[in-house]
Amino acid sequence: MTTFRHIIAGRTHNARHTIAAVVCLVLLIGEMPQGQNDPDPPLTIEAITIKLGNPTDAQGVISAALTRLLRPTGSIFRTKAFFLASQMREEWFPANKEIEFVRLSALEAAALLTACGTYWMVIQADRSYDVASVVFRPQCGAGSRGYRINITGLGYDTMGTEGIGSGYAPSPDCPCLGR
């Protein structure tokens, strides 16, 4: 008797069995508990600090990247910039009198999304020797922005943009998308 395991293992070449295997897989995938494919939880202050080397470098790298991210150009310039408090220390924000930096609790972030707002998230932070990279993505927005930062004995120099992503993936956390 041919079993599902034999069909998957390729021990039979009967087309009916192959079709039956595909149907079974589709049905099994449909029965998976919700949350199996949830994205990783947001990086925390502690994780970002570890990935960037130490607290001093984390502050310098994030501040340099935010200076580039929020410079007054094009349509992304705002007078307020929102971030998760769990991802950003107050001292990481660059000195900028034109922008008010706001740290949001999880409840405040959810309320902002419900009101069709958006906030920035750090989705990646890495370091290799004296070069760090940080990627920001707006929650319930489109695109991501990544920056490479050169860590020198004299400070933190932005080396450029790694790339600007585009598009968005619909999320149940973003009730205003698709309206």
C-alpha positions in Angstrom: 0.0 0.0 0.0 1.3 3.5 -0.9 1.3 5.9 2.0 1.5 9.7 2.0 5.1 9.4 3.2 6.0 7.2 0.2 4.4 9.7 -2.2 6.3 12.6 -0.7 9.6 10.6 -0.7 9.1 10.0 -4.5 8.8 6.2 -4.2 5.9 6.2 -6.6 5.5 7.9 -10.0 1.8 7.5 -10.4 0.2 10.8 -11.4 -2.9 10.1 -9.2 -0.7 9.7 -6.1 1.2 12.9 -6.9 -2.0 14.9 -7.3 -3.3 13.3 -4.0 -0.1 14.3 -2.3 -0.5 17.9 -3.4 -4.1 18.1 -2.3 -3.1 16.6 1.1 -0.3 19.2 1.5 -2.7 22.0 0.7 -5.2 20.7 3.2 -2.5 20.3 5.9 -1.1 23.8 5.3 -4.6 25.2 5.6 -5.0 23.5 9.0 -1.8 25.0 10.5 -2.4 27.1 13.6 -2.4 30.8 13.0 0.8 32.6 13.8 3.1 30.0 12.3 4.4 32.5 9.8 4.4 35.6 12.0 7.4 37.8 11.4 10.1 38.0 14.1 9.3 40.3 17.0 10.8 43.8 16.7 14.4 44.3 17.8 14.8 45.6 21.3 17.1 48.3 22.6 19.3 45.5 24.1 19.4 43.5 20.8 20.3 46.7 18.8 23.0 47.6 21.3 24.5 44.1 21.1 24.4 44.0 17.3 26.1 47.4 17.0 28.8 46.5 19.5 28.3 48.6 22.6 26.1 51.4 24.0 28.3 54.2 22.8 28.4 52.9 19.2 24.7 52.1 19.2 24.0 55.7 20.1 26.4 57.1 17.5 25.2 54.8 14.7 21.5 55.2 15.3 21.9 59.0 15.6 23.9 59.3 12.4 21.4 57.1 10.5 18.4 59.1 11.9 20.0 62.3 10.7 20.0 60.9 7.2 16.6 59.3 7.4 14.8 62.4 8.6 16.7 65.2 6.8 14.3 67.7 5.2 14.0 66.3 1.7 11.0 65.1 -0.3 7.8 63.7 1.0 9.1 61.8 4.1 10.0 65.0 6.0 7.8 65.4 9.1 7.9 67.7 12.1 7.3 64.6 14.3 8.9 61.2 14.0 7.5 58.3 15.9 9.4 55.3 17.1 8.8 52.3 19.5 10.1 53.1 23.0 11.3 49.5 23.2 13.7 50.1 20.3 15.0 53.6 20.9 16.7 55.3 23.8 16.0 59.0 24.2 19.7 59.8 23.9 19.9 58.0 20.5 17.9 60.8 18.8 20.0 63.4 17.0 19.9 67.0 18.1 17.4 68.5 15.7 15.2 71.5 16.5 13.0 70.9 13.4 11.8 67.4 14.4 10.1 66.2 17.6 11.1 62.6 18.3 8.3 60.7 20.0 8.9 57.3 21.8 5.7 55.2 21.8 4.6 52.4 24.1 3.0 49.4 22.5 -0.5 50.7 23.3 0.3 54.2 21.9 1.8 52.6 18.7 -1.4 50.5 18.2 -3.5 53.7 18.7 -1.4 55.6 16.2 -1.9 52.8 13.6 -5.7 52.8 14.3 -5.7 56.5 13.6 -4.0 55.9 10.2 -0.6 57.0 11.5 2.8 55.3 11.1 6.0 54.9 13.0 9.5 53.9 12.2 10.9 50.5 13.2 14.5 49.3 13.2 14.2 46.0 11.3 17.9 45.3 11.0 21.1 46.3 12.8 24.5 44.8 12.0 28.2 45.5 12.4 31.3 44.2 10.7 34.5 45.6 12.1 34.2 49.4 11.8 31.1 49.5 9.5 27.6 49.3 10.8 24.4 49.0 8.9 20.9 49.9 10.1 17.6 49.5 8.2 14.4 51.4 9.1 10.9 50.6 7.9 7.7 52.5 8.5 5.1 50.4 10.2 2.0 50.6 8.0 3.9 52.5 5.4 5.8 51.6 2.2 9.5 51.1 1.7 12.5 50.7 3.9 15.7 52.7 4.2 19.1 51.3 5.1 22.3 53.2 5.9 25.9 52.2 6.3 27.8 54.0 9.0 31.6 54.2 9.2 32.7 54.0 12.9 35.9 56.0 13.3 37.9 57.2 16.3 36.5 60.7 15.3 32.9 59.9 15.1 30.2 58.2 13.0 30.1 59.0 9.3 27.2 58.0 7.1 28.7 56.2 4.1 25.5 56.2 2.1 22.2 54.5 1.6 22.2 50.8 1.1 18.9 50.8 -0.7 15.4 52.0 -0.6 12.8 49.3 -0.7 9.4 49.9 -2.0 5.9 48.4 -1.8 4.2 47.1 1.3 2.6 43.9 2.5 -0.9 44.2 3.9 -1.1 43.5 7.6 -4.0 43.2 10.0 -2.2 45.7 12.2 -2.7 48.4 9.5 -6.5 49.0 9.3 -6.1 52.0 7.1 -4.3 50.4 4.2 -6.5 49.4 1.4 -9.2 51.9 2.2 
